[in-house]
Amino acid sequence: MTQSPETASAPAPLHWKLVVDCAEPQSQADFWAAALRYEVEDNGAFIERLLELGALPRAATVEFHARLAFRDLVGVRHPEDPYDEDSGTGLGRRVLFQRVPEEKTVKNRLHLDLHTPSGQREAEVARLGELGASVLREVAEPSGSWVVMADPEGNEFCVH
């Protein structure tokens, strides 16, 4: 017997994270944690266990914020969202920075839009500039206005 759409239970939504390819995951994580007011994930205890088990070579780690971190991956997470206490990995809103060998060469096909409280865009653009972002252009269209910025590695994002 098939269930009608009204009585069938919907599949659970998928968990996701945004992954950003970059040259320096740790500096990108620091920038975006400050920009979004997120927290850099602490995977130190998990990494220690992996090292003890021989499941991770020491060369795959770096010291970051006075603790061990993955050399090629660093995540930032919303401070109010849940996280896995064993691994330090966020289970909610999260951005992961992943080292890749190639440089960024073209405009992003996906970007973040940061939404500021009314009347605070100019101050937020200034704050982001102090963190290392740069203004690429200001946009004013009938549908609204915003500032297109780039993070320290040139990834575009918008401030509304």
Contact map, one row per residue, 1 for C-alpha under 8 A:
1110000000000000000000000000000000000000000000000000000000000000000000000000000000000000000000000000000000000000000000000000000000000000000000000000000000000000
1111000000000000000000000000000000000000000000000000000000000000000000000000000000000000000000000000000000000000000000000000000000000000000000000000000000000000
1111111100000000000000000000000000000000000000000000000000000000000000000000000000000000000000000000000000000000000000000000000000000000000000000000000000000000
0111111100000000000000000000000000000000000000000000000000000000000000000000000000000000000000000000000000000000000000000000000000000000000000000000000000000000
0011111100000000000000000000000000000000000000000000000000000000000000000000000000000000000000000000000000000000000000000000000000000000000000000000000000000000
0011111100000000000000000000000000000000000000000000000000000000000000000000000000000000000000000000000000000000000000000000000000000000000000000000000000000000
0011111110000000000000000000000000000000000000000000000000000000000000000000000000000000000000000000000000000000000000000000000000000000000000000000000000000000
0011111111000000000000000000000000000000000000000000000000000000000000000000000000000000000000000000000000000000000000000000000000000000000000000000000000000000
0000001111100000000000000000000000000000000000000000000000000000000000000000000000000000000000000000000000000000000000000000000000000000000000000000000000000000
0000000111110000000000000000000000000000000000000000000000000000000000000000000000000000000000000000000000000000000000000000000000000000000000000000000000000000
0000000011111000000000000000000000000000000000000000000000000000000000000000000000000000000000000000000000000000000000000000000000000000000000000000000000000000
0000000001111100000000000000000000000000000000000000000000000000000000000000000000000000000000000000000000000000000000000000000000000000000000000000000000000000
0000000000111110000000000000000000000000000000000000000000000000000000000000000000000000000000000000000000000000000000000000000000000000000000000000000000000000
0000000000011111000000000000000000000000000000000000000000000000000000000000000000000000000000000000000000000000000000000000000000000000000000000000000000000000
0000000000001111100000000000000000000000000000000000000000000000000000000000000000000000001100000000000000000000000000000000000000000000000000000000000000000000
0000000000000111110000000000000000000000000000000000000000000000000000000000000000000000000111000000000000000000000000000000000000000000000000000000000000000000
0000000000000011111000000000000000000000000000000000000000000000000000000000000000000000000111110000000000000000000000000000000000000000000000000000000000000000
0000000000000001111100000000000000000000000000000000000000000000000000000000000000000000000001110000000000000000000000000000000000000000000000000000000000000000
0000000000000000111110000000000000000000000000000000000000000000000000000000000000000000000000111100000000000000000000000000000000000000000000000000000000000000
0000000000000000011111000000000000000000000000000000000000000000000000000000000000000000000000111100000000000000000000000000000000000000000000000000000000000000
0000000000000000001111100000000000000000000000000000000000000000000000000000000000000000000000001111000000000000000000000000000000000000000000000000000000000000
0000000000000000000111111001000000000000000000000000000000000000000000000000000000000000000000001111001100000000000000000000000000000000000000000000000010000000
0000000000000000000011111000000000000000000000000000000000000000000000000000000000000000000000000111111000000000000000000000000000000000000000000000000010000000
0000000000000000000001111111000000000000000000000000000000000000000000000000000000000000000000000010000000000000000000000000000000000000000000000000000000000000
0000000000000000000001111111100000000000000000000000000000000000000000111100000000000000000000001110000000000000000000000000000000000000000000000000000000000000
0000000000000000000000011111110000000000000000000000000000000001000000001100000000000000000000001000000000000000000000000000000000000000000000000000000000000000
0000000000000000000000011111111000000000000000000000000000000000000000000000000000000000000000000000000000000000000000000000000000000000000000000000000000000000
0000000000000000000001011111111100000000000000000000000000000000000000000000000000000000000000001000000000000000000000000000000000000000000000000000000110000000
0000000000000000000000001111111110000001000000000000000000000000000000000111000000000000000000011000000000000000000000000000000000000000000000000000000000000000
0000000000000000000000000111111111000001000000000000000000000000000000000000000000000000000000000000000000000000000000000000000000000000000000000000000000000000
0000000000000000000000000011111111100000000000000000000000000000000000000000000000000000000000000000000000000000000000000000000000110000000000000000001100000000
0000000000000000000000000001111111111100000000000000000000000000000000000001000000000000000000000000000000000000000000000000000000000000000000000000000000000000
0000000000000000000000000000111111111111000000000000000000000000000000000001100000000000000000000000000000000000000000000000000000000000000000000000000000000000
0000000000000000000000000000011111111100000000000000000000000000000000000000000000000000000000000000000000000000000000000000000000100000000000000000000000000000
0000000000000000000000000000001111111100000000000000000000000000000000000000000000000000000000000000000000000000000000000000000100100000000000000000000000000000
0000000000000000000000000000000111111100000000000000000000000000000000000000000000000000000000000000000000000000000000000000000000000000000000000000000000000000
0000000000000000000000000000000111111110000000000000000000000000000000000000010000000000000000000000000000000000000000000000000000000000000000000000000000000000
0000000000000000000000000000000111111111000000000000000000000000000000000001111000000000000000000000000000000000000000000000000000000000000000000000000000000000
0000000000000000000000000000000010001111100000000000000000000000000000000001111000000000000000000000000000000000000000000000000000000000000000000000000000000000
0000000000000000000000000000110010000111110000000000000000000000000000000111100000000000000000000000000000000000000000000000000000000000000000000000000000000000
0000000000000000000000000000000000000011111000000000000000000000000000000111100000000001110000000000000000000000000000000000000000000000000000000000000000000000
0000000000000000000000000000000000000001111110000000000000000000001010000000000000000011100000000000000000000000000000000000000000000000000000000000000000000000
0000000000000000000000000000000000000000111111100000000000000000000111000000000000000011100000000000000000000000000000000000000000000000000000000000000000000000
0000000000000000000000000000000000000000011111110000000000000000001110000000000000000011000000000000000000000000000000000000000000000000000000000000000000000000
0000000000000000000000000000000000000000011111111000000000000000000000000000000000000111000000000000000000000000000000000000000000000000000000000000000000000000
0000000000000000000000000000000000000000001111111100000000000000000000000000000000000111000000000000000000000000000000000000000000000000000000000000000000000000
0000000000000000000000000000000000000000001111111110000100000000000111000000000000000000000000000000000000000000000000000000000000000000000000000000000000000000
0000000000000000000000000000000000000000000111111111000000000000000100000000000000000000000000000000000000000000000000000000000000000000000000000000000000000000
0000000000000000000000000000000000000000000011111111100000000000000000000000000000000000000000000000000000000000000000000000000000000000000000000000000000000000
0000000000000000000000000000000000000000000001111111111100000000000000000000000000000000000000000000000000000000000000000000000000000000000000000000000000000000
0000000000000000000000000000000000000000000000111111111111000000000000000000000000000000000000000000000000000000000000000000000000000000000000000000000000000000
0000000000000000000000000000000000000000000000011111111000000000000000000000000000000000000000000000000000000000000000000000000000000000000000000000000000000000
0000000000000000000000000000000000000000000000001111111100000000000000000000000000000000000000000000000000000000000000000000000000000000000000000000000000000000
0000000000000000000000000000000000000000000000000111111110000000000000000000000000000000000000000000000000000000000000000000000000000000000000000000000000000000
0000000000000000000000000000000000000000000000000111111110000000000000000000000000000000000000000000000000000000000000000000000000000000000000000000000000000000
0000000000000000000000000000000000000000000000100110111111010000000000000000000000000000000000000000000000000000000000000000000000000000000000000000000000000000
0000000000000000000000000000000000000000000000000010011111111000000000000000000000000000000000000000000000000000000000000000000000000000000000000000000000000000
0000000000000000000000000000000000000000000000000010000111111000000000000000000000000000000000000000000000000000000000000000000000000000000000000000000000000000
0000000000000000000000000000000000000000000000000000000011111100000000100000000000000000000000000000000000000000000000000000000000000000000000000000000000000000
0000000000000000000000000000000000000000000000000000000111111100000001110000000000000000000000000000000000000000000000000000000000000000000000000000000000000000
0000000000000000000000000000000000000000000000000000000011111110000111110000000000000000000000000000000000000000000000000000000000000000000000000000000000000000
0000000000000000000000000000000000000000000000000000000000111111000111100000000000000000000000000000000000000000000000000000000000000000000000000000000000000000
0000000000000000000000000000000000000000000000000000000000001111111110000000000000000000000000000000000000000000000000000000000000000000000000000000000000000000
0000000000000000000000000100000000000000000000000000000000000111111110000000000000000000000000000000000000000000000000000000000000000000000000000000000000000000
0000000000000000000000000000000000000000000000000000000000000011111000000000000000000000000000000000000000000000000000000000000000000000000000000000000000000000
0000000000000000000000000000000000000000000000000000000000000011111100000000000000000000000000000000000000000000000000000000000000000000000000000000000000000000
0000000000000000000000000000000000000000010100000000000000000011111110000000000000000000000000000000000000000000000000000000000000000000000000000000000000000000
0000000000000000000000000000000000000000001100110000000000001111011111000000000000000000000000000000000000000000000000000000000000000000000000000000000000000000
0000000000000000000000000000000000000000011100100000000000001111001111101100000000000000000000000000000000000000000000000000000000000000000000000000000000000000
0000000000000000000000000000000000000000001000100000000000011100000111111100000000000000000000000000000000000000000000000000000000000000000000000000000000000000
0000000000000000000000001000000000000000000000000000000000111100000011111100000000000000000000000000000000000000000000000000000000000000000000000000000000000000
0000000000000000000000001000000000000000000000000000000000011000000001111100000000000000000000001110000000000000000000000000000000000000000000000000000000000000
0000000000000000000000001100000000000000000000000000000000000000000011111110000000000000000000011110000000000000000000000000000000000000000000000000000000000000
0000000000000000000000001100100000000001100000000000000000000000000011111111000000000000000000011100000000000000000000000000000000000000000000000000000000000000
0000000000000000000000000000100000000001100000000000000000000000000000001111100000000000110001111000000000000000000000000000000000000000000000000000000000000000
0000000000000000000000000000100110000111100000000000000000000000000000000111110000000000010001110000000000000000000000000000000000000000000000000000000000000000
0000000000000000000000000000000010000111100000000000000000000000000000000011111010000000010111100000000000000000000000000000000000000000000000000000000000000000
0000000000000000000000000000000000001110000000000000000000000000000000000001111110000000010111000000000000000000000000000000000000000000000000000000000000000000
0000000000000000000000000000000000000110000000000000000000000000000000000000111110000000000000000000000000000000000000000000000000000000000000000000000000000000
0000000000000000000000000000000000000000000000000000000000000000000000000000011111000000000000000000000000000000000000000000000000000000000000000000000000000000
0000000000000000000000000000000000000000000000000000000000000000000000000000111111100000011110000000000000000000000000000000000000000000000000000000000000000000
0000000000000000000000000000000000000000000000000000000000000000000000000000000111110000011100000000000000000000000000000000000000000000000000000000000000000000
0000000000000000000000000000000000000000000000000000000000000000000000000000000011111001111100000000000000000000000000000000000000000000000000000000000000000000
0000000000000000000000000000000000000000000000000000000000000000000000000000000001111111111000000000000000000000000000000000000000000000000000000000000000000000
0000000000000000000000000000000000000000000000000000000000000000000000000000000000111111100000000000000000000000000000000000000000000000000000000000000000000000
0000000000000000000000000000000000000000000011000000000000000000000000000000000000011111000000000000000000000000000000000000000000000000000000000000000000000000
0000000000000000000000000000000000000000011111000000000000000000000000000000000000011111100000000000000000000000000000000000000000000000000000000000000000000000
0000000000000000000000000000000000000000111111000000000000000000000000000000000000111111110000000000000000000000000000000000000000000000000000000000000000000000
0000000000000000000000000000000000000000111000000000000000000000000000000010000000111011111000000000000000000000000000000000000000000000000000000000000000000000
0000000000000000000000000000000000000000100000000000000000000000000000000011110011110001111111000000000000000000000000000000000000000000000000000000000000000000
0000000000000010000000000000000000000000000000000000000000000000000000000000000011110000111111000000000000000000000000000000000000000000000000000000000000000000
0000000000000011100000000000000000000000000000000000000000000000000000000000110011100000011111000000000000000000000000000000000000000000000000000000000000000000
0000000000000001100000000000000000000000000000000000000000000000000000000000110010000000011111100000000000000000000000000000000000000000000000000000000000000000
0000000000000001110000000000000000000000000000000000000000000000000000000011110000000000011111110000000000000000000000000000000000000000000000000000000000000000
0000000000000000111100000000000000000000000000000000000000000000000000000011100000000000000011111000000000000000000000000000000000000000000000000000000000000000
0000000000000000111100000000100000000000000000000000000000000000000000001111000000000000000001111100000000000000000000000000000000000000000000000000000000000000
0000000000000000001111001101100000000000000000000000000000000000000000011110000000000000000000111110000000000000000000000000000000000000000000000000000000000000
0000000000000000001111101000000000000000000000000000000000000000000000011100000000000000000000011111000000000000000000000000000000000000000000000000000000000000
0000000000000000000011111000000000000000000000000000000000000000000000011000000000000000000000001111100000000000000000000000000000000000000000000000000000000000
0000000000000000000011100000000000000000000000000000000000000000000000000000000000000000000000000111111000000000000000000000000000000000000000000000000000000000
0000000000000000000000100000000000000000000000000000000000000000000000000000000000000000000000000011111000000000000000000000000000000000000000000000000000000000
0000000000000000000000100000000000000000000000000000000000000000000000000000000000000000000000000001111100000000000000000000000000000000000000000000000000000000
0000000000000000000001100000000000000000000000000000000000000000000000000000000000000000000000000001111110000000000000000000000000000000000000000000000000000000
0000000000000000000001000000000000000000000000000000000000000000000000000000000000000000000000000000011111000000000000000000000000000000000000000000000011100000
0000000000000000000000000000000000000000000000000000000000000000000000000000000000000000000000000000001111100000000000000000000000000000000000000000000000000000
0000000000000000000000000000000000000000000000000000000000000000000000000000000000000000000000000000000111110000000000000000000000000000000000000000000000000000
0000000000000000000000000000000000000000000000000000000000000000000000000000000000000000000000000000000011111000000000000000000000000000000000000000000000110000
0000000000000000000000000000000000000000000000000000000000000000000000000000000000000000000000000000000001111110000000000000000000000000000000000000000000110000
0000000000000000000000000000000000000000000000000000000000000000000000000000000000000000000000000000000000111110000000000000000000000000000000000000000000000000
0000000000000000000000000000000000000000000000000000000000000000000000000000000000000000000000000000000000011111000000000000000000000000000000000000000000000000
0000000000000000000000000000000000000000000000000000000000000000000000000000000000000000000000000000000000011111100000000000000000000000000000000000000000111100
0000000000000000000000000000000000000000000000000000000000000000000000000000000000000000000000000000000000000111110000000000000000000000000000000000000000011100
0000000000000000000000000000000000000000000000000000000000000000000000000000000000000000000000000000000000000011111000000000000000000000000000000000000000001111
0000000000000000000000000000000000000000000000000000000000000000000000000000000000000000000000000000000000000001111100000000000000000000000000000000000000001111
0000000000000000000000000000000000000000000000000000000000000000000000000000000000000000000000000000000000000000111110000000000000000000000000000000000000000011
0000000000000000000000000000000000000000000000000000000000000000000000000000000000000000000000000000000000000000011111111001000000000000000000000000000000000011
0000000000000000000000000000000000000000000000000000000000000000000000000000000000000000000000000000000000000000001111111000000000000000000000000000000000000000
0000000000000000000000000000000000000000000000000000000000000000000000000000000000000000000000000000000000000000000111111000000000000000000000000000000000000000
0000000000000000000000000000000000000000000000000000000000000000000000000000000000000000000000000000000000000000000111111100000000000000000000000000000000000000
0000000000000000000000000000000000000000000000000000000000000000000000000000000000000000000000000000000000000000000111111111000000000000000000000000000000000000
0000000000000000000000000000000000000000000000000000000000000000000000000000000000000000000000000000000000000000000111111111100000000000000000000000000000000011
0000000000000000000000000000000000000000000000000000000000000000000000000000000000000000000000000000000000000000000000111111110000000000000000000000000000000000
0000000000000000000000000000000000000000000000000000000000000000000000000000000000000000000000000000000000000000000000011111111000000000000000000000000000000000
0000000000000000000000000000000000000000000000000000000000000000000000000000000000000000000000000000000000000000000100011111111100000000000000000000000000000010
0000000000000000000000000000000000000000000000000000000000000000000000000000000000000000000000000000000000000000000000001111111110000010000000000010000000000010
0000000000000000000000000000000000000000000000000000000000000000000000000000000000000000000000000000000000000000000000000111111111000000000000000000000000000000
0000000000000000000000000000000000000000000000000000000000000000000000000000000000000000000000000000000000000000000000000011111111100000000000000000000000000000
0000000000000000000000000000000000100000000000000000000000000000000000000000000000000000000000000000000000000000000000000001111111111100000000000000000000000000
0000000000000000000000000000000000000000000000000000000000000000000000000000000000000000000000000000000000000000000000000000111111111110000000000000000000000000
0000000000000000000000000000000000000000000000000000000000000000000000000000000000000000000000000000000000000000000000000000011111111000000000000000000000000000
0000000000000000000000000000001001100000000000000000000000000000000000000000000000000000000000000000000000000000000000000000001111111000000000000000000000000000
0000000000000000000000000000001000000000000000000000000000000000000000000000000000000000000000000000000000000000000000000000000111111100000000000000001100000000
0000000000000000000000000000000000000000000000000000000000000000000000000000000000000000000000000000000000000000000000000000000111111110000000000000111100000000
0000000000000000000000000000000000000000000000000000000000000000000000000000000000000000000000000000000000000000000000000000000110011111000000000000111100000000
0000000000000000000000000000000000000000000000000000000000000000000000000000000000000000000000000000000000000000000000000000100010001111110000000011110000000000
0000000000000000000000000000000000000000000000000000000000000000000000000000000000000000000000000000000000000000000000000000000000000111110000000011110000000000
0000000000000000000000000000000000000000000000000000000000000000000000000000000000000000000000000000000000000000000000000000000000000011111000000011100000000000
0000000000000000000000000000000000000000000000000000000000000000000000000000000000000000000000000000000000000000000000000000000000000011111100001111000000000000
0000000000000000000000000000000000000000000000000000000000000000000000000000000000000000000000000000000000000000000000000000000000000000111110001111000000000000
0000000000000000000000000000000000000000000000000000000000000000000000000000000000000000000000000000000000000000000000000000000000000000011111011100000000000000
0000000000000000000000000000000000000000000000000000000000000000000000000000000000000000000000000000000000000000000000000000000000000000001111111000000000000000
0000000000000000000000000000000000000000000000000000000000000000000000000000000000000000000000000000000000000000000000000000000000000000000111110000000000000000
0000000000000000000000000000000000000000000000000000000000000000000000000000000000000000000000000000000000000000000000000000000000000000000011111000000000000000
0000000000000000000000000000000000000000000000000000000000000000000000000000000000000000000000000000000000000000000000000000000000000000000111111100000000000000
0000000000000000000000000000000000000000000000000000000000000000000000000000000000000000000000000000000000000000000000000000000000000000011110111110000000000001
0000000000000000000000000000000000000000000000000000000000000000000000000000000000000000000000000000000000000000000000000000000000000000011100011111000000000111
0000000000000000000000000000000000000000000000000000000000000000000000000000000000000000000000000000000000000000000000000000100000000011111000001111100000000111
0000000000000000000000000000000000000000000000000000000000000000000000000000000000000000000000000000000000000000000000000000000000000011111000000111110000011110
0000000000000000000000000000000000000000000000000000000000000000000000000000000000000000000000000000000000000000000000000000000000001111100000000011111000011110
0000000000000000000000000000000000000000000000000000000000000000000000000000000000000000000000000000000000000000000000000000000000001111000000000001111111111000
0000000000000000000000000000001000000000000000000000000000000000000000000000000000000000000000000000000000000000000000000000000000011100000000000000111111111000
0000000000000000000000000001001000000000000000000000000000000000000000000000000000000000000000000000000000000000000000000000000000011100000000000000011111100000
0000000000000000000001100001000000000000000000000000000000000000000000000000000000000000000000000000000100000000000000000000000000000000000000000000011111100000
0000000000000000000000000000000000000000000000000000000000000000000000000000000000000000000000000000000100000000000000000000000000000000000000000000011111110000
0000000000000000000000000000000000000000000000000000000000000000000000000000000000000000000000000000000100110010000000000000000000000000000000000000011111111000
0000000000000000000000000000000000000000000000000000000000000000000000000000000000000000000000000000000000110011000000000000000000000000000000000001111001111100
0000000000000000000000000000000000000000000000000000000000000000000000000000000000000000000000000000000000000011110000000000000000000000000000000001111000111110
0000000000000000000000000000000000000000000000000000000000000000000000000000000000000000000000000000000000000011110000000000000000000000000000000111100000011111
0000000000000000000000000000000000000000000000000000000000000000000000000000000000000000000000000000000000000000111100001001100000000000000000000111100000001111
0000000000000000000000000000000000000000000000000000000000000000000000000000000000000000000000000000000000000000111100001000000000000000000000001110000000000111
